[in-house]
Structures are given as structure tokens and as C-alpha cells.
Amino acid sequence: MKIIIGSSFLLFSCKDSNTNAKSDTSIDETAADFNFETKLKHARKFIVNNYAEYKEVIILHPLQDDTLATYLLVPKATLLPDKIVKQEKTYLIHVPIKSIVCLSSSHVGALAVLGLQDHIKGATNTDGYWDPTVQELVHEGLIKDVGRGMSTNIEQIIALQPDVITKNDHTTNISHEELLTIGINTLYYNDWRESDLLARAEWMKLMGLLFCKAELADSIFNKTEERYNRVKTLALTAQTKPRVLIAQDIRGVWFVPGDRSYVPRMIEDAHATIKTVEGASASLPCSFEQVFDEHRNDDYWFSLKGGTTKTLSEFGNSSEHYKKFEAFKNGQVYFNNKRVKPHGGNDFWESGAYYPDVILKDLVKIIHPELLPDHETYYWRKLD
């Protein structure tokens, strides 16, 4: 296969001289966006290399010194040599893609931020989405439900024939190689594996690359970063640095966040302290005795697994141990379920990843209320 050098973008933008002016403009804009150089500031779980003929996106293994996959994003008229395309765990995706199936709510959230909801053909738990445009598309039958929780209807996905399926590294029933034979790419989208809120938000740039909206994604992220840093700077002016507990008893096992997850950075940026499990990138099980010994006197208690719990008594009745903690006794317990629908669907996990400034602002409001007297929390609910 012979690579086309120098003329690929000319071919890409002029492949059909009979198209109307609107199509010509769209093609020109797409080619211009492909030339935009995407740079990552915070994300550490994927890499973008900008080449003249293609973009190389490397998804890193979350737990090992290895890669999960490499994606070559190539304009439709560009040809690449076999020695590039046929490398191990390397997959070719022609951009801009036109349709997508999302197997996580945060993937849908990224598309909503970029205004690309009408490209979504399928998603899981479709009755739980908060974005109004997504809700309307689901109601009209234009976004199909392809699964509940970790269960995915692969036959339904194949029937939709999307260009790309986004999944995280926990998704085990989606075979990339099998789907590739029928022209469907699967792409790892592991925003949740990042170690801080801004790094999670920066994954919107990957969606931008897929749809040739890289410059838009970059602009949105930069503004988000600016807002986040303003809140972080404000938090540093607080006179106190309270202690925070993030844990919950699940059938007798207490799960505490790892120090390599985004949770400790989130709390630290709100000018508070938190004790986590060392060397872990996710929440790990701990005994009640250990948690109680280390956290009994913590000032605030936050839960990331709130479900539909709304009252302090309801929370206290769910475990015999909860009422022993000072944060519970003082009524300082907060759940991330202020925007949860009765049947499920938590906006914290849908839009929250791309509004880290709002999450941080909520935390600062709770922990240092004097700094943000007029702010009303958006994602977090105090248990009454």
C-alpha cells in the first residue's frame, strides 16, 4: 500500500467537485480541524501523537506498564503504509466518524458537552440520562437501549452498525476483533482511571478527535481548567483544613479510595485532608476496625455510592456502625445524589466528569461555606 504524501488533504477536501457549498464548507472545516494539534495537559492514561497524515492515540493500560490499544485516526481519503497499520494492537479509524454507541454515561456526557448528541445511536440505561437533547433522542427512538448495567446486548449494537463503540477496560463481553470484521471499531475510553478531576475532563479531547471537533474540545477544556483553578485558588485561602472520610459499608466490607485515584486530589484541591489506601488506583476493601480507627473523628463524610438515600436516619439504619462516627453525629454527611432519578441515572457520573469546576465548587461550599456564601450545591446533597 502506497502512502499519499502532500496530497492527502487536497484529496480529502476536494474529493467531490459536485457537492454543494454547505458540504464543501463542512469538508474544509473538517480538514482544518484535523490539522489542529491536540496537546494533553493533565490526562495520563492516553497519549496523542500528532502526525501530518494521521493522529495516533495510545490508550495506556491502567495497571501495567503496557498499552491496551493504539488507534490511528485517519481522514477518509488518506492511505497509510502497511507497516504502520498492521502493528500489534493497532487499529485504523477513519474520521470524522458519523455514529457511536456508548457503554458508559460519562461517554454520553462528553458528547453532550461537545454538542454531538445526535451522533449517538445507542447507549446503556437510556432512561437514566439527564441531558435534555439525549432525553429527546431516546424518547424519539433515535438512541436505542443496548444494555443495563454491565449487561450489553451485542446483537442490538451490531444491528445499529455504529462506526465506533466506546467502552472502558471493565467491559469484557465486547470483542474488538470480531466486531472489526463487520466494520465496527471498539475504543477504550477510560476517563475514570485518571488521578485527578481535570485529567478526567480532558478525555473530552478524544471525543473531539473522533468527530474532528478537536479545536472545540480544546477550547471548552481550557475554559473549564481556568474555572477549576480559580476555585482551587480560592480554597487555599481558607483558615482551616478539615478531615474528610469517603467510604461506605457494602455488605460488611468498607471500600476506601486509593491514593492514585482522582478522589484524594479532589479533596486536597478543596483544601481538606483525606486518608486513602496507599498504592491503589481504585477503591479497595477495608475492615470496619481499620476505617473506624483512622476516621472516627473526621469532620465530613462524603459518599460516592449514594443511590437514592436522602436522609441521615435512612443512612444510619443501613449499617449499625455509621452512627459511631463524629461526622454522622454532627450531621455532616453528604451524598453525590442531588441529581438522581427515582429509577437510577446519576448526573454526577454523566456530566460531572466534564464539569470538575462545579464538583470542586460544591466541595468548597460544603467544607468552607464562608468562601462561597451564594453558591448552591449542584451534585452534592446534605442528608437531612
Secondary structure by P-SEA (a helix, b strand, c coil): cccccccaaaaaacccccccaaaaaaaaaaaaaaabbbbbcccccbbbbbcccbbbbbbcccccccccbbbbbbcccccccccccccccbbbbcccccccccccaaaaaaaaaacccccccccccccccccaaaaaaaaaccccccccccccaaaaaaaacccbbbbccccccccaaaaaaacbbbbbbcccccccaaaaaaaaaaaaaaacaaaaaaaaaaaaaaaaaaaaaaaaaccbbbbbbbbbbcccbbbbbccccaaaaaaaaaccccccccccccbbbbcaaaaaaccccccbbbbccccccccaaaaaacccccccccccccccccccccccccccccccccccccaaaaaaaaaaaaaccccccccccccccccc
